[in-house]
Amino acid sequence: MKRLSWIFSCLFLISIFLVAYAYAITCSKQGVQNPHETKWSSKQEPLLIAASSSPQSDTYGQAEALFKEKKYDDVIRLLSGPAYAEPFNFKLNFLLAKAQVEKCAILKAQGDKSYKTLIHEPYRTGRRFHKIDKTLPEPYYIVAKSLLINNRPSKAKRTIKKALYFSPNNADYLLLLGDVCHAQAEYTDDSYQANRLFSEAKDAYEKAIKNIGENAKKFRTEVEAKLQKISEKMK
């Protein structure tokens, strides 16, 4: 009787061992049949990370909206990092440079001389992209506006005319040309020369209004105010 119990116990243990062995073999075969399963699983995490990250276009879109609202400090804060990381990304760097230029113009109008240091940033950006492609009008515009703010209207005039050569109907470029001619007229003591420059500025402003269309009310109001001032000075 004891012998039968011992044999039964041995058979029971052997059966448990065989079941575990068979299960291990089955799992191993499944792994061989689907060798890409592990690789696919490992690829899921990067895909989720990419989906949750903000695209570059969203950053640019936010900055562009802020620029239209004239929130230049916010644009500079938002784009300084991405533009520095991608020094040859034209869209990011150009929008950042435009915000920096406008910020410098505000500082100058407020009598804050820190603009003299800050204006070198957009100027260098414009020069850098000009060296990459001399047919792009935007770098000429940035450089010209930087020069005007830095009290160099004669050089600014030559530069903005290059931008207008490639984009003759751009309202922003025409507005800048008008500002440059206006500044030149203010600097000269020759009344004949001043009237000639005021007349050039007036023509540039009128062309800017013509090319901006009917929807840009703020732009039109700004340029019409400049025209009014010139008309008074010409009288």
C-alpha positions in Angstrom: 0.0 0.0 0.0 2.8 2.4 0.9 4.5 1.5 -2.4 1.5 2.4 -4.4 1.2 5.7 -2.6 4.8 6.5 -3.4 4.4 5.6 -7.1 1.3 7.8 -7.3 3.1 10.8 -5.7 6.0 10.4 -8.2 3.6 10.3 -11.1 1.8 13.4 -9.8 5.1 15.4 -9.6 6.2 14.3 -13.0 2.9 15.4 -14.5 3.2 18.9 -13.0 6.7 19.2 -14.4 5.6 18.1 -17.9 2.7 20.7 -17.8 5.1 23.5 -16.9 7.6 22.5 -19.6 4.9 22.3 -22.2 3.7 25.8 -21.3 7.3 27.2 -21.6 7.7 25.7 -25.0 4.4 27.2 -26.2 5.3 30.7 -25.1 8.7 30.4 -26.7 7.2 29.5 -30.0 4.8 32.4 -29.9 7.7 34.7 -29.4 9.4 33.3 -32.5 6.3 33.5 -34.6 5.9 37.2 -33.9 9.5 38.6 -33.7 8.3 42.2 -34.4 6.0 42.3 -31.3 8.7 43.6 -29.0 10.0 46.1 -31.5 6.5 47.5 -32.1 5.9 47.9 -28.4 9.2 49.7 -28.0 8.2 52.1 -30.7 5.0 53.2 -29.0 6.6 55.6 -26.5 8.3 57.9 -29.0 5.2 58.1 -31.1 3.2 59.2 -28.0 5.8 61.8 -27.1 5.8 63.2 -30.7 2.0 63.4 -30.6 2.0 65.3 -27.4 4.7 67.8 -28.4 3.8 71.2 -29.9 4.6 71.5 -33.6 6.9 74.3 -34.7 4.0 75.8 -36.8 2.0 76.3 -33.6 4.8 78.3 -32.1 5.1 80.5 -35.2 1.3 80.9 -35.4 1.2 82.1 -31.8 4.0 84.5 -32.3 2.4 85.8 -35.5 -0.8 86.5 -33.7 1.0 88.3 -30.9 2.9 90.4 -33.4 -0.4 91.5 -35.0 -1.5 92.6 -31.5 1.8 94.5 -31.2 2.9 92.4 -28.2 6.5 92.5 -29.2 8.0 91.5 -25.9 5.9 88.3 -25.9 7.0 87.5 -29.5 10.6 88.0 -28.5 10.3 85.7 -25.4 8.4 83.1 -27.5 10.8 82.9 -30.5 14.2 83.7 -29.0 14.8 80.0 -28.0 13.5 78.3 -31.2 15.2 80.9 -33.5 18.5 80.4 -31.7 18.2 76.6 -32.0 17.4 77.0 -35.8 19.6 79.9 -37.0 18.7 79.1 -40.6 15.0 78.9 -40.2 13.9 82.0 -42.1 10.3 82.3 -40.8 11.2 82.1 -37.2 14.2 84.4 -37.4 12.6 87.0 -39.6 9.5 87.3 -37.3 11.8 87.6 -34.3 13.9 90.3 -36.0 10.7 92.3 -36.9 9.6 92.2 -33.3 13.0 93.3 -32.1 13.0 96.2 -34.6 9.5 97.3 -33.5 10.6 97.1 -29.8 13.7 99.3 -30.6 11.4 101.8 -32.3 9.3 102.0 -29.2 12.3 102.4 -26.9 13.7 105.2 -29.1 10.4 107.0 -29.0 10.3 106.7 -25.2 13.8 108.2 -25.0 15.3 104.9 -23.8 18.8 104.7 -25.3 19.0 100.9 -24.7 17.7 100.6 -28.3 21.2 101.5 -29.6 22.5 98.1 -28.2 19.4 96.0 -29.0 19.1 97.2 -32.6 22.3 95.3 -33.5 20.4 91.9 -33.1 17.9 92.3 -36.0 20.5 94.1 -38.1 22.8 91.1 -37.8 19.9 88.7 -38.6 19.1 90.7 -41.8 22.7 90.7 -42.9 23.1 87.0 -42.2 20.1 86.0 -44.4 21.2 88.5 -47.1 24.4 86.6 -47.4 22.5 83.4 -47.9 20.2 84.7 -50.6 20.6 88.2 -52.0 17.2 88.0 -53.9 15.2 87.9 -50.7 13.5 91.3 -50.0 12.8 90.7 -46.3 16.5 90.9 -45.1 16.8 94.2 -46.9 13.7 95.5 -45.1 15.0 94.4 -41.6 18.5 96.0 -42.3 16.9 99.2 -43.6 14.6 99.6 -40.7 17.5 98.9 -38.3 19.6 101.6 -40.0 16.7 104.1 -39.9 16.2 103.6 -36.1 20.0 103.9 -35.7 19.9 107.4 -37.4 21.4 106.4 -40.7 18.6 107.3 -43.1 20.7 107.7 -46.3 22.0 104.1 -46.1 18.6 102.9 -45.0 17.1 104.5 -48.2 19.5 102.6 -50.5 18.8 99.4 -48.7 15.0 99.6 -48.7 15.0 100.4 -52.4 16.7 97.0 -52.9 13.8 95.4 -51.1 11.3 97.3 -53.3 13.2 96.1 -56.4 12.2 92.5 -55.6 8.8 93.4 -54.2 7.7 96.8 -55.6 4.1 96.7 -54.3 4.8 95.7 -50.7 3.0 98.2 -48.5 5.3 97.7 -45.5 8.4 98.4 -47.7 6.7 101.5 -49.2 5.8 102.8 -45.7 9.4 102.4 -44.6 10.6 104.2 -47.7 8.3 107.1 -46.8 9.7 107.1 -43.2 13.2 107.2 -44.6 12.6 110.1 -46.9 10.7 111.9 -44.1 13.8 111.4 -41.8 16.1 112.7 -44.5 14.0 115.8 -45.0 14.1 116.5 -41.2 17.9 116.2 -41.2 18.6 118.7 -44.1 18.8 122.5 -43.7 18.2 123.0 -47.5 14.5 123.9 -47.9 14.5 122.9 -51.6 16.0 119.5 -50.7 13.6 119.1 -47.8 10.6 119.7 -50.0 11.8 117.2 -52.6 12.3 114.6 -49.9 8.9 115.3 -48.4 7.4 114.9 -51.8 9.1 111.5 -52.2 7.8 110.5 -48.8 4.3 111.6 -49.7 4.4 109.5 -52.9 5.6 106.4 -51.0 2.9 106.8 -48.4 0.2 107.1 -51.1 1.5 104.0 -52.9 1.5 102.1 -49.5 -2.2 103.0 -49.0 -3.0 102.0 -52.5 -1.4 98.6 -52.1 -2.6 97.7 -48.6 -6.2 97.3 -49.8 -9.4 98.3 -48.1 -9.2 96.0 -45.0 -6.2 97.3 -43.1 -7.8 100.2 -41.3 -5.1 100.7 -38.7 -2.4 100.8 -41.4 -4.4 103.2 -43.5 -5.0 105.5 -40.5 -1.3 105.5 -39.6 -0.2 106.3 -43.1 -2.8 109.0 -43.5 -1.6 110.7 -40.3 1.9 110.7 -41.7 0.6 112.2 -45.0 -1.1 115.0 -43.0 2.1 115.9 -41.2 4.0 116.0 -44.5 1.4 118.2 -46.2 1.6 120.7 -43.3 5.4 120.8 -43.5 5.4 121.2 -47.2 3.1 124.2 -46.9 
